[in-house]
Amino acid sequence: MGRLKFGRRSITSHWLVNGVGVIIAVLLVIAVLLILSIRSYYYSSVRQYLNSKMNVITGSIINESDQAVNYNSEIRSLVAGYDDKDKIELMAIKQTGEVDITSSGFKPTEREFADYETAKTSSNGSGYEVYRTSTGEKVLALTNVFSVKGCEYDALRMIVSLHEVDSKVISFAVIISLICVAIILIVFFSGMFFVKSIVHPVIAIGDVTRQYAKGDFSKRLEKQTNDELGDLCDSINYMAEELSNTEAMKNEFISSVSHELRTPLTAIKGWSETMMSIDDRETFVKGMRVISSETERLSQMVEELLDFSRIQDGRLYLQKAKMDILAELGETVLIYQERAKTLGITLNYYEPEMLPFIFGDRNRLRQVFINIVDNAIKYSDKGDTVSVEAYQENGNIVISVSDTGIGISKEDLPKVKQKFFKSNQTRRGSGIGLAVADEIISMHGGTLSIRSEENVGTTVVMELPYIDEGRSNDNSSNVNVEIISTDKEQ
C-alpha cells in the first residue's frame, strides 16, 4: 500500500482502530445475534412440532377417559407401536417418575428429567429441556403430564435429536460469517485505498512544508484531486509563492537599506574628514549642511524601520486629539517646496479656505504626508509637476497627492503597499514607507488608495473621517487624552 505508516499516532492506525475496529465489533454482535435468533427459531419450531404431536396423543387418551378401557395397556401399546419412532422417541412415565416403556425399547440412564419436573409444576402441564445424552448427542425433550383415574402413568415424554437442526444452524452461521468477512475485506481494502489517497498527499505536504521551514521555497505540491486536499495543495503553493516573494523582497530590502545607510554614512564620514583637514569657512558650512541633511535622512529611515517594527509587533500607538489637518499638510508642503525647486520640479498646493477638524495623531499624520510627498518628488524627474490638494467629500476629508513622474506598472501597483516592496530599485528609499503610511491611515479609520500609470504619473488619495461638530462638543473635554493602540492587550 505504499508508504502508509502504521505508527501509534498515524492516520492509518486511528482508522483501523476507530473505523474497521468498530465495524468488526458491530458485525460480530449482529452475526452472534442473528445466529442465536436462527437457532432459537429452529429450536422453537422443533418444540412446536413435538408439542403438536404430543397434544394429539394426550388428547386421545383424555378423550377415552369416560370409556371402560385399560389405560395402562392402551398407553403401553401406543408407545411400543409409535409410528414415528425412527425420528422421535416416545416414553411413558409412571407416577413414581420412572420411565416404564419407550418406543425404542431402551430405557434412559437418567433417573430425573428437568422437563418432567417442569411439566408437573407448569400451569399447562408441559415442560421441555435441551441437553446432551450420555453418548454426547444433543436432544430436545418434551413432557406432557395428564391425570386419568385408574391409570398408573401420569406423563408422556418425547425426545428428538437436534443434530440436523444444529447442522442447519452451523450452515447459516458459516454463511453469515463469510458475509461478515466479505464486508470487512471490502471495507478494509476500500478504506485503505481511501486512507492512502489522504495519507500520501499529507506525507508529501509534510515533506514540502519542512523544506519551506528551512527556507527552501522552490518545491511545489502537485494537485492530484479537486477536493479539499487539492484546495490545500493550492493554498500551500500560494503560501510558498507569497513567502518566496516576501523572502525576495526582504533580501532586496536588506540590500536597499544597506545601500541607503551606506550612502549617507559615506557622505558624513567623507565631509567630516574633509572639514578636519581644511580651514575654509565656505567649505565648512557646505560640509555641515551635507552632514545635517544626511543625518536627517538617516533619522527618517531609522524612524521608518522602528515604526514598521512597532506595526509588526502591534506596538504602534496613536495619541489622538482634535486637530487641524490643513496645518500639518501645509507645513509638509512648505518643507518640500525648496527641495522641489532645487530639483526642477513644480510643487503646487491647492489649499482650501477651511476644512472640518479631525480626531487624530498630528505627528503620525504629518509623517504620512511627508512620506507621500517625498515619494511623489522622489519618483519625478526635472520638469515634472507634483500637486497637493485637500477637500471635503462624502463625510470625509480627502487629500490627494499626484505627480507626473515615472508611474508604477500594472504588475507592481497591487504590491506597492506591501512591506519591503519597491517598484523601482533605482530610486532611493527603504520600501516600507507606504506600508507604514497605510497602517497609520487605517488606524485613523481612513483609507489610502493609489492610482498610477507607467510613464504618466501617480495619484495617492487619502480619506479621513472628520469630526461632526454637532456631536463633538460633548466630548471636547477628553479628546486630548485618548490613546488608541493596535495592541489588543493594551
C-alpha positions in Angstrom: 0.0 0.0 0.0 3.0 2.4 -0.5 4.4 4.4 2.3 1.5 4.0 4.7 2.6 4.4 8.3 1.1 2.2 11.0 2.7 4.1 13.9 0.9 4.6 17.1 -0.3 8.1 16.1 -0.7 7.6 12.3 -4.0 8.2 10.5 -4.0 4.6 9.3 -3.8 3.2 12.8 -6.5 5.6 14.0 -8.7 4.5 11.1 -8.0 0.8 11.8 -9.0 1.2 15.4 -11.8 3.7 15.2 -13.2 2.6 11.8 -12.5 -1.0 11.0 -12.5 -2.0 14.7 -15.9 -0.6 15.2 -17.3 -2.2 12.1 -15.8 -5.6 13.1 -17.4 -5.2 16.6 -20.8 -4.3 15.1 -20.7 -7.1 12.6 -19.7 -9.5 15.3 -22.6 -8.5 17.5 -25.0 -8.7 14.6 -23.7 -12.1 13.5 -24.0 -13.5 17.0 -27.5 -12.1 17.5 -28.5 -13.4 14.1 -27.1 -16.9 14.7 -28.8 -17.1 18.1 -32.1 -15.9 16.6 -31.9 -18.6 13.8 -31.1 -21.3 16.4 -33.9 -20.1 18.6 -36.3 -20.2 15.7 -35.3 -23.7 14.7 -35.4 -25.0 18.3 -38.8 -23.3 18.8 -40.1 -24.9 15.6 -38.9 -28.4 16.8 -40.6 -27.8 20.2 -43.9 -26.7 18.5 -43.7 -29.8 16.3 -43.3 -32.1 19.3 -45.9 -30.3 21.1 -48.5 -30.8 18.3 -47.6 -34.5 18.2 -47.9 -34.8 22.0 -51.2 -32.9 22.1 -52.7 -35.4 19.6 -51.6 -38.4 21.8 -52.5 -37.0 25.2 -55.8 -35.7 23.7 -56.8 -39.1 22.6 -56.0 -40.5 26.0 -58.0 -38.0 27.8 -61.0 -38.3 25.4 -61.2 -42.0 26.2 -61.3 -41.4 30.0 -65.1 -41.9 30.0 -64.9 -45.3 28.3 -64.2 -48.6 30.1 -60.7 -49.2 28.8 -57.5 -50.4 30.2 -55.4 -47.2 30.1 -52.2 -48.9 31.2 -52.4 -51.4 28.4 -53.5 -48.8 25.9 -50.5 -46.5 26.7 -48.0 -49.3 26.6 -49.4 -50.4 23.2 -49.3 -46.8 22.0 -45.7 -46.3 23.0 -44.4 -49.6 21.7 -46.1 -49.2 18.3 -45.4 -45.5 17.8 -45.2 -44.7 14.1 -42.5 -42.0 14.2 -40.2 -43.9 16.5 -37.4 -43.7 13.8 -37.4 -39.9 14.3 -38.9 -39.3 17.7 -38.6 -41.5 20.8 -41.8 -41.7 22.9 -41.7 -42.7 26.6 -44.3 -43.4 29.2 -43.6 -42.2 32.7 -45.2 -43.7 35.8 -46.5 -41.7 38.7 -43.3 -42.6 40.5 -41.3 -40.7 37.9 -39.8 -43.8 36.5 -39.7 -44.5 32.7 -41.6 -47.7 32.2 -41.6 -48.2 28.5 -40.0 -46.5 25.4 -40.7 -46.7 21.7 -37.0 -47.7 21.1 -37.0 -50.4 23.8 -34.1 -48.8 25.6 -34.7 -47.0 28.9 -32.7 -43.8 29.5 -29.9 -43.9 32.0 -31.0 -40.6 33.6 -33.2 -41.0 36.7 -34.5 -37.4 36.8 -35.7 -35.2 34.0 -35.9 -31.5 34.3 -38.6 -31.3 31.6 -40.7 -33.7 33.6 -40.3 -31.7 36.8 -41.2 -28.5 34.9 -44.3 -30.1 33.4 -45.6 -31.2 36.9 -45.4 -27.6 38.1 -46.4 -25.9 34.9 -49.9 -24.5 34.5 -50.4 -26.1 31.1 -48.8 -29.4 32.2 -46.0 -29.1 29.7 -42.2 -28.8 30.0 -39.2 -29.1 27.7 -35.4 -29.2 28.0 -32.4 -29.2 25.7 -29.5 -31.3 26.9 -26.9 -33.8 25.9 -27.3 -37.5 26.5 -24.7 -39.8 27.9 -23.5 -40.5 24.4 -22.9 -36.8 23.8 -25.9 -36.4 21.4 -27.8 -33.1 21.7 -31.5 -33.7 22.1 -34.7 -31.8 22.9 -37.1 -33.4 25.3 -40.8 -32.5 25.8 -43.0 -33.9 28.5 -46.8 -33.6 29.0 -48.4 -34.7 32.2 -52.0 -35.9 32.4 -54.4 -37.3 35.0 -56.6 -40.3 34.3 -58.3 -42.2 37.0 -57.1 -45.8 37.4 -54.0 -45.2 35.3 -50.5 -45.8 36.7 -48.9 -43.4 34.1 -49.1 -39.7 34.5 -46.9 -38.4 31.7 -45.7 -39.0 28.2 -42.2 -37.8 27.1 -40.9 -37.2 23.6 -37.2 -36.9 22.6 -35.8 -35.8 19.3 -32.2 -35.4 18.1 -31.1 -31.8 17.3 -28.2 -33.0 15.0 -29.8 -32.0 11.8 -31.1 -28.7 13.3 -27.6 -27.8 14.6 -26.2 -28.7 11.1 -28.5 -26.2 9.5 -27.7 -23.6 12.2 -24.0 -24.1 11.6 -24.5 -23.8 7.8 -26.3 -20.4 8.4 -23.5 -19.4 10.8 -20.9 -20.2 8.2 -22.8 -18.2 5.5 -23.2 -15.2 7.9 -19.6 -15.4 8.9 -18.5 -15.4 5.3 -20.7 -12.4 4.5 -19.2 -10.6 7.5 -15.7 -11.4 6.4 -16.5 -10.2 2.9 -17.9 -7.0 4.3 -14.8 -6.5 6.4 -12.5 -7.1 3.5 -14.4 -4.8 1.2 -14.4 -2.1 4.0 -10.7 -2.7 4.7 -9.4 -2.5 1.1 -11.7 0.3 0.1 -10.8 2.1 3.3 -7.1 1.5 2.8 -7.4 3.0 -0.7 -9.2 6.0 0.7 -6.6 6.4 3.6 -3.8 6.0 1.0 -5.4 8.9 -1.0 -5.2 11.0 2.1 -2.0 9.8 3.8 0.3 10.0 0.8 -0.6 13.7 0.0 -0.3 14.5 3.7 3.2 12.9 3.8 4.1 14.9 0.6 2.7 18.1 2.2 4.8 17.4 5.4 8.0 16.9 3.3 7.5 20.0 1.3 6.5 22.2 4.3 9.6 21.1 6.2 11.6 22.3 3.2 9.7 25.6 3.5 10.6 25.8 7.2 14.3 25.5 6.2 13.9 28.5 3.8 13.7 26.5 0.5 10.6 27.7 -1.4 11.5 26.1 -4.7 9.3 23.0 -4.4 5.6 22.9 -5.2 2.9 20.4 -4.4 1.3 18.5 -7.3 -2.5 18.8 -7.2 -3.9 15.4 -8.0 -7.6 15.8 -6.9 -10.2 18.6 -7.0 -11.3 18.0 -3.4 -10.3 19.6 -0.1 -6.8 18.1 -0.4 -6.4 19.7 -3.8 -7.5 23.0 -2.3 -5.0 22.6 0.5 -2.2 22.0 -2.1 -3.3 25.2 -3.9 -3.2 27.1 -0.6 0.2 25.8 0.3 1.6 26.5 -3.1 0.1 30.0 -2.9 1.7 30.4 0.5 5.0 29.3 -0.8 4.8 31.7 -3.7 4.0 34.6 -1.3 6.7 33.5 1.1 9.2 33.3 -1.8 8.2 36.8 -2.9 8.4 38.1 0.6 11.8 36.5 1.1 13.0 38.1 -2.2 11.5 41.4 -1.2 13.2 41.1 2.2 16.5 40.4 0.6 16.1 43.3 -1.7 15.0 45.4 1.3 18.1 44.5 3.2 20.3 45.3 0.2 18.4 48.5 -0.4 18.6 49.6 3.3 22.3 48.7 3.4 22.9 50.9 0.4 20.7 53.7 1.7 22.5 53.6 5.0 26.0 53.4 3.4 25.4 56.4 1.2 24.7 59.0 3.9 27.3 57.4 6.2 29.9 57.7 3.5 29.0 61.3 2.9 29.1 62.1 6.6 32.4 60.4 7.0 33.9 62.0 3.9 32.8 65.5 4.8 33.8 65.1 8.5 37.3 64.1 7.4 37.4 67.0 4.9 36.3 69.5 7.5 39.1 68.4 9.9 41.7 68.8 7.2 40.8 72.3 5.8 40.3 75.8 7.3 37.8 77.2 4.8 34.6 78.7 6.2 32.6 78.2 3.0 33.6 74.6 2.7 32.9 74.1 6.4 29.4 75.5 6.1 28.7 73.3 3.0 30.0 70.2 4.8 27.8 70.9 7.8 24.8 71.3 5.5 25.5 68.0 3.9 26.1 66.3 7.2 22.9 67.7 8.6 20.9 66.7 5.5 22.3 63.1 5.5 21.8 62.8 9.3 18.1 63.8 8.8 17.9 61.2 6.1 19.3 58.6 8.4 17.0 59.6 11.2 13.9 59.4 8.9 15.0 55.9 7.7 15.6 54.6 11.2 12.2 56.0 12.3 10.5 54.2 9.4 12.2 51.0 10.5 11.2 51.5 14.1 7.6 52.2 13.0 7.5 49.2 10.9 8.7 47.1 13.8 6.1 48.5 16.0 3.4 47.7 13.5 4.6 44.1 13.2 4.5 43.7 17.0 1.3 45.6 17.5 3.0 48.4 19.4 2.3 51.4 17.2 0.4 53.8 19.4 -1.7 56.9 18.4 -2.1 59.9 20.6 -5.3 61.4 19.2 -6.6 64.8 19.7 -8.8 67.4 17.9 -6.5 68.8 15.1 -6.4 71.0 12.0 -5.2 68.8 9.2 -4.5 71.7 6.9 -1.8 73.0 9.3 0.1 69.7 9.1 -0.4 69.4 5.3 0.6 73.0 4.7 3.8 72.5 6.8 4.7 69.4 4.8 4.3 71.3 1.5 6.5 74.1 2.9 9.2 71.6 3.9 9.5 70.3 0.3 9.0 73.5 -1.7 12.7 74.4 -1.6 13.8 70.8 -2.4 11.3 70.5 -5.3 12.5 73.9 -6.7 16.2 72.7 -6.5 15.3 69.5 -8.4 13.4 71.4 -11.1 10.1 70.0 -10.0 6.9 72.2 -9.7 5.1 71.7 -6.4 1.6 73.0 -6.4 -0.6 73.2 -3.3 -4.3 73.8 -3.7 -5.3 74.9 -0.2 -8.9 75.3 0.7 -10.0 78.2 3.0 -11.4 75.9 5.7 -11.8 72.2 6.4 -13.5 70.5 9.4 -11.3 69.3 12.3 -10.4 65.6 12.6 -9.6 63.5 15.6 -6.1 62.1 15.0 -2.4 62.0 15.9 -0.8 65.1 14.3 2.7 63.7 14.4 1.8 60.4 12.7 -0.3 62.1 10.0 2.5 64.6 9.3 4.7 61.5 8.9 2.3 60.1 6.4 2.1 63.4 4.4 5.9 63.7 4.4 6.2 60.2 3.2 3.7 60.6 0.4 5.0 64.0 -0.8 8.6 62.7 -0.6 7.7 59.7 -2.7 6.0 62.0 -5.3 9.1 64.1 -5.6 11.4 61.1 -5.5 9.7 59.3 -8.4 9.5 62.5 -10.5 12.1 64.0 -12.8 13.1 67.5 -13.7 10.2 69.3 -15.3 7.5 67.2 -13.7 4.7 68.5 -11.5 3.6 67.4 -8.0 0.1 68.6 -7.0 -1.3 68.5 -3.4 -5.0 69.1 -2.9 -7.4 68.8 0.1 -11.2 69.0 0.0 -14.3 67.7 1.8 -16.4 64.9 0.2 -19.0 62.4 1.5 -18.3 62.9 5.2 -14.5 62.6 4.7 -11.6 64.9 4.2 -9.8 63.9 1.0 -6.1 64.6 0.5 -4.8 64.0 -3.0 -1.1 63.9 -3.9 -0.4 63.5 -7.6 2.6 63.6 -9.8 3.6 63.4 -13.5 6.6 61.2 -12.7 7.6 57.7 -13.8 4.5 56.0 -12.5 4.0 52.4 -11.5 3.5 49.4 -13.7 0.2 47.4 -13.6 2.1 44.4 -12.3 3.6 46.3 -9.4 0.6 48.5 -8.5 -1.2 45.9 -6.3 2.1 45.3 -4.3 3.2 48.9 -3.6 1.7 48.9 -0.1 3.3 45.6 0.8 6.2 45.5 3.2 9.7 45.6 1.6 8.4 46.2 -1.9 10.0 48.8 -4.1 8.6 49.3 -7.6 11.7 51.0 -8.8 15.1 49.8 -7.5 16.9 52.8 -9.0 15.2 55.3 -6.6 16.3 55.7 -3.0 14.1 54.5 -0.1 13.6 51.5 2.1 10.4 50.2 0.6 8.4 50.3 3.8 7.2 53.9 3.9 3.9 53.2 2.1 3.2 50.1 4.3 3.6 52.3 7.4 1.5 55.1 5.9 -1.3 52.8 5.0 -1.3 51.3 8.5 -1.4 54.8 10.1 -4.3 55.9 7.9 -6.2 52.7 8.7 -5.8 53.3 12.4 -7.4 56.7 11.9 -10.4 55.0 10.3 -9.5 56.1 6.8 -8.3 54.6 3.6 -5.2 55.1 1.4 -5.6 54.3 -2.3 -3.1 54.6 -5.2 -3.8 55.1 -8.9 -0.9 55.0 -11.3 0.0 54.6 -15.0 3.6 53.9 -16.0 5.3 56.9 -17.6 2.2 59.0 -16.9 2.1 59.6 -13.2 0.8 58.5 -9.8 -2.0 59.8 -7.6 -2.3 58.9 -3.9 -5.6 59.6 -2.3 -6.1 59.6 1.5 -9.6 59.8 3.0 -10.0 60.6 6.7 -13.3 61.0 8.7 -13.8 64.4 10.2 -15.4 65.4 13.4 -19.2 66.3 13.4 -19.1 69.5 15.4 -22.7 68.9 16.5 -21.7 65.7 18.3 -18.1 66.5 19.2 -18.8 69.3 21.8 -19.9 66.8 24.4 -16.6 65.0 24.2 -14.4 68.1 23.9 -13.2 67.7 27.5 -11.4 64.4 26.9 -10.3 64.4 23.3 -6.8 65.3 24.2 -6.2 62.2 26.5 -7.5 59.3 24.4 -4.8 56.8 23.3 -5.6 54.2 20.7 -3.3 51.3 20.2 -3.1 48.4 17.7 -2.0 46.2 20.6 -5.2 44.3 21.7 -3.7 43.6 25.1 -3.1 47.3 25.7 
